[in-house]
């Protein structure tokens, strides 16, 4: 009797997992993948010929806004900090 209950519970759990995958409300990281291309021009470079850090941060902020708008379409968003790891 106990084995039958465990088996039924396992079946129901598996069914619930399959339904959740099909009708999931949460998005995965892959769902928010975004690419953006910028043409780097002379005004984006400093005297040493390197990209201004502020310009790069502006582009990162724009991309994060695009991802946020796609993920949370009815919410206002802002970038308060950026965390990166090397």
N, C-alpha and C positions, 0 to 999 in steps of 0.2 A: 504494500500500500504506500509506504513512504517513498519507494523508488518511483512509483507512478506519479506522485506529486512532484518530485524533483524533476522528472522528465517533462511533465506538463509546464512547469515553471520555466524550464530551460527553453522549451519551444516558444512560449509566449514572449520571453525576453528576446529571442532571436527575431521573432516577428516584429516586435516593437523597434528593434534596431534597424531593420530593413525599412520600415515605414518612416523612421526618422531620417534616414539617408535620402529617401525620395522627397520628403516634404520638409526638409530642414529650413529653419528660419535664420540660423546663423550662417554667415559667409565664411569661407576659408581664406587663407592668405592668397591662394591662387586666384580667387575671385576678384581680388583688388589689385592685381598686377597691372602696372601702368608704365608706359615708356613715353618719354618726351625728348625731342631733339631740339637743340638750340644751335644756331649759327654763331660762333664766337667771333666777334668783330673787334676792331681796334679799340673802340670805346670800352670794351669789357676787360681790357688788359692794363696792368700797371706799367710803370717805366721799365721794369725788368722783363716785360713780356709774359708775365704770369697773370692768370685770371684773378680778378678781385674776389676775395672771399665773400664779400657782401652780395655779389652778383650770384655766386653759387648758392648761397643761402636763400636768396630770393627765389631761385628756380626750384630748390628743394621744397620751399614753402608752397609754391604754386602746385607742384605735383601732389603734395600731401593734401591740399585742398580739393584737388580733383578726385583723389581716392576717397576722402571723407564724404564728398558730395555724392559719390556713387554708392557708398556703403550706408550712409545715413541721410537720405535725400531731404527729410523734413527738419533737419537740425542745423542750427548755426554752429560753426566750428572756428577755432583759432589755434594756431601753433604757439604753445606756451614754452616748449622746450624741445630740443632735438638731442637724442641719445645715439651715439655711434660707438661701435667697438672695432678695434683693429685686429 
